[in-house]
Structure formats: structure tokens, C-alpha cells
Amino acid sequence: MKEFTDVPIVKDFKEAYKNGFRCVYYEEDQNSDNFNVYLKNFETEKTKTIKSTKEEGEILKKYLNSI
């Protein structure tokens, strides 16, 4: 998993995960180069969205599949 450590979206995801947020959904915008990750902290009921490029989104999906 060392290969993922320098990717901004993976860093953002890890930080959110440490703060209790869990990934509930992710999507690619077909009309642009956007990738959105929707997170929720089920204890506090807060939500968070991480936005990035499709390229970084693919890296995040690989990271999620590796853990």
C-alpha cells in the first residue's frame, strides 16, 4: 500500500476515515473529469464529499480494493 501514500485523494480519505467517516458511495461524472466520494460519520450523522479527478478516483478505488 506504500504506492498510495503520495496521492492526495488517498490522504484525504485516510484522514476522513480516522475521523470516523465511511465511504457510502462514489461516482464519476460522465460530462466532466470529476470523481466524487461521499462519506458519512454514522455516530455524528455528518457527511463529507471528497472531489477529485477521474484519474485519482481510479487510484482510490484500487486502494479501497487493496484493504
C-alpha positions as CSV (number, residue, x, y, z in Angstrom):
1,M,0.0,0.0,0.0
2,K,3.1,2.2,0.0
3,E,2.3,3.2,-3.6
4,F,-0.8,5.1,-2.5
5,T,0.8,7.3,0.2
6,D,1.5,10.3,-2.0
7,V,-1.9,10.5,-3.7
8,P,-4.0,13.5,-2.4
9,I,-7.3,11.7,-2.6
10,V,-6.0,8.7,-0.6
11,K,-4.5,11.0,2.0
12,D,-7.9,12.8,2.3
13,F,-9.7,9.5,2.5
14,K,-7.4,8.2,5.2
15,E,-7.8,11.3,7.3
16,A,-11.6,11.2,7.0
17,Y,-11.6,7.5,7.9
18,K,-9.5,8.3,11.0
19,N,-12.2,10.8,12.0
20,G,-15.0,8.2,11.7
21,F,-16.2,8.8,8.2
22,R,-17.0,5.8,6.0
23,C,-17.4,5.7,2.2
24,V,-21.1,5.2,1.3
25,Y,-20.9,5.9,-2.4
26,Y,-18.6,7.1,-5.2
27,E,-19.3,8.3,-8.7
28,E,-17.7,9.5,-11.9
29,D,-19.3,12.5,-13.6
30,Q,-19.6,11.4,-17.3
31,N,-19.7,15.0,-18.5
32,S,-16.5,16.2,-16.9
33,D,-13.3,14.9,-15.4
34,N,-14.8,14.8,-11.8
35,F,-14.8,11.9,-9.3
36,N,-16.8,12.3,-6.1
37,V,-16.6,10.3,-2.9
38,Y,-19.5,10.6,-0.4
39,L,-18.6,9.8,3.2
40,K,-20.7,9.7,6.3
41,N,-19.9,9.6,10.0
42,F,-22.7,7.4,11.4
43,E,-22.0,8.5,15.0
44,T,-22.3,12.2,14.4
45,E,-24.5,12.0,11.3
46,K,-22.2,14.4,9.5
47,T,-21.4,13.9,5.8
48,K,-18.4,14.9,3.7
49,T,-17.6,14.9,0.0
50,I,-14.2,14.4,-1.5
51,K,-13.8,15.7,-5.1
52,S,-11.0,14.8,-7.4
53,T,-10.2,13.9,-11.0
54,K,-11.2,10.6,-12.5
55,E,-7.6,9.5,-12.6
56,E,-7.2,10.0,-8.8
57,G,-10.6,8.3,-8.4
58,E,-9.3,5.2,-10.1
59,I,-6.3,5.2,-7.7
60,L,-8.7,5.5,-4.7
61,K,-10.7,2.5,-6.0
62,K,-7.5,0.5,-6.3
63,Y,-6.6,1.5,-2.7
64,L,-10.0,0.5,-1.4
65,N,-9.8,-2.9,-3.1
66,S,-6.4,-3.5,-1.6
67,I,-7.5,-3.1,2.0
